[in-house]
Amino acid sequence: MVKPAENVIERLFYRGKIEKHAIAVELLARICYNDLIIVPVQLFARTIVIKQPVGTCYRFLNCDIVHWKVILPAMPLSSTVAFIATILLAQAAFAGPPFLTDDPDPVPYQHWEFYTFISRDRQGGFSATSGPAIEVNNGVAPNTQLHLVISEARVSSTSGPSETGLGDTETGVKYRLLKEAKSRPEIGIFPMAELSTGNANKGLGNGKTWYRMPVWLEKNWGSWTTYGGGGYVFNPEPGQRDYTFAGDLLQKTISPALSVGGEIFLQGATADNGIGGAAMPGSAPTALWNVGGQYNVTPDFSLLFSAGRSFYGDGNRVLYIGLYRTWGPGSP
């Protein structure tokens, strides 16, 4: 009779000729007296194939029953970089340039906005960059704005290779539900879809199209403006999570040429835990502060900038710098 086996979590390392690609792998195995059964294994949420046990024996820790050596297919460090970069690119979405928090105010009817920018999210030795990128917004109807972002994505690690290519494409529609009044804020919605145009195997995209559904509010008094809100993300990609997010920003107009502001932005865990509940990038909630501003070179051309870092979570450091141009009927 085969005795039921206990679950054992192992840490194995690549051996021999691929030693230079050594990556810690968490292996969940079910071990019996007469057999070794290997269940599907995930490396940073990417399923890999395990070959049949062969060759020299490898002793499993805390197990005196079976001795095997498990040979894994070669998997370079770029696989690790790819998964972490996928999470960073998803987190580094600057909704209301140059900030993560957005406002409910759509582009005026028949007007256009054009941004060219670079944004970056760095976490430990990993970095995800969007840019050069372009954002185009158009007021297609009163209170309604169409939105498009196309970017080059770059992912890199201080200890591994980098990848560059087309990133995911962001589309959306911003709609103002209520205009601001003395006794109430302006209220709007901004549903967005992140189309999976980036190569997920290289960490340049999510892998599947995912969606954001936020509600934003704004109130002005004198030279001060505050806006904020929150919403929900639906992400069907395996290894990723649905999550909530929220932000609040306070901004001061210093002069006709300069405004500055600061925000607090919160979001839930964006990725699943590793095997055995191990912490993974994005598997914990994140809270960050961010400061930035807008310098108007002319009434219709501006420089945008912001920088910040998380004070809770995975230690993200974010940066945004961009140029902004607007035009339409009645523009200066």
C-alpha positions in Angstrom: 0.0 0.0 0.0 1.3 3.4 -0.9 1.6 5.7 2.0 0.0 9.2 1.4 2.8 11.7 0.8 3.3 15.1 2.4 3.8 18.2 0.4 7.4 19.3 0.2 8.6 22.7 -1.1 12.0 22.6 -2.6 14.5 25.1 -3.8 16.5 23.8 -6.7 19.2 25.5 -8.8 20.3 25.0 -12.4 23.4 22.8 -12.5 26.3 22.1 -14.9 26.5 24.0 -18.1 23.7 26.4 -17.3 25.1 27.3 -13.9 25.5 31.0 -15.1 21.7 31.1 -15.3 21.2 29.9 -11.8 17.7 30.9 -10.6 16.0 29.7 -7.4 13.0 27.5 -8.4 10.3 26.5 -5.9 9.2 23.0 -6.6 6.1 21.5 -5.1 6.3 17.7 -5.1 4.2 14.9 -3.8 6.4 12.1 -2.6 5.3 8.5 -2.0 7.3 5.4 -1.0 7.1 3.9 -4.5 6.9 6.9 -6.7 7.7 10.6 -7.3 4.8 12.6 -8.6 5.5 16.1 -9.8 2.6 18.5 -10.0 2.6 21.5 -12.4 5.3 24.0 -11.3 5.3 27.7 -11.7 8.3 30.0 -12.0 7.2 33.5 -11.4 3.7 32.5 -12.4 4.9 31.1 -15.8 4.2 27.4 -16.1 7.3 25.3 -17.1 7.7 21.7 -18.0 9.5 19.2 -15.8 11.3 16.3 -17.5 11.2 12.8 -16.0 13.7 12.3 -13.1 17.0 11.0 -14.5 20.7 10.7 -13.7 22.5 11.2 -10.5 20.4 11.2 -7.3 19.4 14.4 -5.7 18.3 14.3 -2.1 15.1 16.2 -1.3 15.4 18.2 1.9 13.4 16.8 4.8 12.6 13.6 3.0 14.2 10.2 3.6 12.0 8.2 1.2 13.1 8.9 -2.4 16.3 10.3 -3.9 16.1 11.9 -7.3 17.7 14.5 -9.4 15.2 16.7 -11.3 16.5 18.1 -14.6 14.8 21.4 -15.7 14.7 22.8 -19.2 17.1 25.7 -19.5 15.3 29.0 -18.7 17.4 32.2 -18.8 17.1 35.1 -16.4 15.1 37.0 -19.0 12.1 34.9 -18.0 12.3 36.3 -14.5 12.8 39.8 -15.8 9.8 39.4 -18.1 7.4 38.5 -15.4 8.5 41.3 -13.0 8.5 43.8 -15.9 4.9 42.8 -16.8 3.8 43.7 -13.3 5.8 47.0 -13.3 4.4 48.1 -16.6 0.9 47.4 -15.4 1.5 49.4 -12.2 3.2 52.4 -13.9 0.1 53.8 -15.6 0.1 57.6 -15.3 -3.6 58.2 -15.7 -3.7 62.0 -15.5 -0.3 63.2 -16.7 2.0 63.8 -14.9 0.2 62.0 -12.1 -1.2 58.6 -11.4 -4.5 60.1 -10.1 -6.8 61.4 -12.9 -9.5 64.1 -13.1 -13.0 63.8 -14.5 -12.6 66.7 -16.9 -12.7 65.6 -20.6 -11.1 67.5 -23.5 -13.5 70.3 -24.7 -15.6 69.4 -27.7 -13.7 69.4 -31.0 -10.4 70.0 -29.2 -7.3 67.8 -29.2 -4.5 67.0 -26.8 -1.2 65.5 -27.7 1.5 64.2 -25.2 4.9 62.7 -25.9 6.5 61.3 -22.8 8.7 58.8 -20.9 7.6 57.1 -17.7 9.5 54.7 -15.5 8.9 52.4 -12.6 11.9 50.9 -10.9 11.8 48.2 -8.2 15.0 47.0 -6.8 17.2 45.9 -9.7 14.4 45.8 -12.2 13.1 48.7 -14.3 10.1 49.1 -16.7 10.1 52.1 -19.0 7.2 53.3 -21.3 8.6 55.6 -23.9 9.1 57.2 -26.2 5.3 57.2 -26.1 2.4 59.3 -27.4 -1.0 60.0 -25.9 -3.8 61.5 -28.0 -7.1 62.7 -26.6 -10.0 64.1 -28.7 -13.2 65.8 -27.6 -15.5 63.9 -30.0 -18.7 65.2 -28.4 -19.8 67.4 -25.5 -18.6 65.9 -22.2 -17.0 63.0 -24.1 -13.3 62.3 -24.8 -11.6 59.5 -26.7 -8.2 58.4 -25.5 -5.3 56.5 -27.0 -1.7 55.7 -25.8 0.9 53.9 -27.9 4.4 53.4 -26.4 7.7 51.6 -26.8 8.3 49.5 -23.8 11.7 48.6 -22.3 12.4 46.2 -19.5 15.8 45.7 -17.9 17.6 44.2 -14.9 20.9 45.1 -13.3 21.8 41.4 -13.3 20.3 40.3 -16.6 19.3 41.2 -20.2 17.0 43.9 -21.4 14.1 43.8 -23.9 12.7 46.6 -26.1 9.6 46.7 -28.3 6.0 47.7 -28.7 4.1 47.8 -25.4 0.5 47.3 -24.7 -1.9 49.9 -26.2 -4.2 51.9 -24.0 -7.7 53.0 -25.2 -10.5 54.6 -23.3 -13.5 56.9 -23.2 -13.8 59.7 -20.5 -17.4 60.9 -19.9 -18.4 63.7 -17.6 -21.5 62.8 -15.6 -21.9 66.1 -13.7 -20.4 69.5 -14.0 -18.9 71.2 -11.0 -21.3 73.4 -9.0 -20.9 75.4 -5.8 -22.3 72.6 -3.7 -20.9 69.6 -5.6 -17.8 68.4 -7.4 -17.4 67.5 -11.0 -17.9 63.8 -11.5 -16.8 61.6 -14.4 -16.0 58.0 -15.5 -13.0 56.9 -17.5 -13.3 53.1 -18.5 -10.1 51.9 -20.3 -8.9 48.8 -22.0 -5.2 47.9 -22.2 -4.9 46.0 -25.4 -2.3 43.2 -25.4 -0.1 44.4 -28.2 3.2 43.9 -26.3 5.1 40.7 -26.3 4.3 39.1 -22.9 7.1 36.5 -23.2 9.6 39.3 -23.3 7.9 41.2 -20.5 6.7 44.0 -22.8 3.0 43.4 -22.3 0.4 41.8 -19.9 -0.4 38.8 -22.2 -4.2 39.4 -22.3 -6.2 42.6 -22.6 -7.1 44.0 -19.2 -9.6 46.7 -18.1 -9.8 49.6 -15.7 -13.1 51.2 -14.5 -12.5 54.4 -12.4 -14.7 57.2 -11.1 -13.1 60.6 -10.7 -14.2 63.8 -8.8 -12.8 67.3 -8.9 -13.4 70.6 -6.9 -11.8 74.0 -7.4 -11.5 77.0 -5.1 -9.4 80.0 -6.0 -5.9 78.9 -7.1 -6.3 75.4 -5.5 -7.6 72.2 -7.2 -8.2 68.8 -5.7 -9.3 65.7 -7.6 -9.3 62.0 -6.9 -11.4 58.9 -6.8 -10.7 55.2 -7.5 -11.9 52.1 -9.3 -11.4 48.5 -10.1 -9.0 46.6 -12.5 -10.1 43.4 -14.2 -7.0 41.4 -15.3 -7.7 37.9 -16.7 -4.0 37.0 -17.3 -2.9 33.9 -15.2 -0.7 34.9 -12.3 -2.2 38.4 -12.2 -5.0 39.7 -10.0 -8.1 41.9 -10.2 -7.6 44.8 -7.7 -8.9 48.1 -6.5 -7.0 51.5 -6.7 -7.6 55.0 -5.4 -5.8 58.3 -5.4 -6.1 61.9 -4.2 -4.3 65.0 -5.4 -3.9 68.6 -4.3 -2.6 71.1 -6.8 -1.7 74.8 -6.5 -1.5 77.3 -9.4 1.5 79.4 -8.6 1.3 81.6 -11.7 -0.1 81.4 -15.2 3.0 79.6 -16.2 3.4 77.1 -13.2 1.3 74.8 -11.2 2.6 72.2 -8.7 0.9 69.3 -6.9 1.2 66.2 -4.8 -0.7 63.0 -4.6 -1.2 59.8 -2.5 -2.0 56.7 -4.6 -3.0 53.3 -3.3 -3.6 50.0 -5.1 -4.2 46.4 -4.1 -2.0 43.5 -4.9 -1.6 43.1 -8.7 -0.1 39.6 -8.8 -0.6 36.2 -7.2 1.7 34.9 -4.5 4.4 32.4 -5.4 4.2 28.7 -4.6 3.8 28.1 -0.9 2.6 31.7 -0.4 6.0 33.2 -1.2 5.9 36.9 -1.7 6.3 38.0 -5.4 6.6 41.4 -7.0 3.2 42.9 -7.0 1.7 40.4 -4.6 1.3 43.0 -1.8 -0.7 46.2 -1.8 1.2 49.4 -2.7 1.0 53.0 -1.4 3.1 55.8 -2.8 3.5 59.5 -2.8 4.2 61.5 -6.0 5.0 65.2 -6.6 5.1 67.1 -9.8 3.9 70.0 -11.9 3.2 71.7 -15.2 5.2 74.5 -16.7 3.4 76.4 -19.5 5.9 77.6 -22.1 3.0 79.0 -24.0 -0.8 78.8 -23.3 -1.0 75.7 -25.5 2.4 74.1 -25.0 3.7 72.7 -21.6 6.4 70.7 -19.9 5.0 68.0 -17.4 7.1 66.3 -14.7 6.6 64.2 -11.6 8.6 61.8 -9.4 7.7 59.7 -6.4 8.2 56.4 -4.5 6.2 54.0 -2.5 6.1 54.2 1.3 4.4 50.8 1.6 4.8 47.8 -0.6 7.5 46.7 -3.0 9.7 49.8 -3.0 8.6 51.3 -6.3 10.2 54.5 -7.6 8.3 56.2 -10.4 9.2 59.0 -12.8 7.3 60.9 -15.6 8.5 63.6 -17.9 6.6 64.8 -21.0 5.6 67.5 -23.4 2.0 68.6 -23.9 0.3 70.4 -26.8 -3.4 71.3 -27.2 -5.4 72.9 -30.0 -9.0 73.4 -31.2 -11.6 76.0 -32.0 -11.0 79.1 -29.9 -7.5 78.0 -28.7 -4.9 80.7 -28.2 
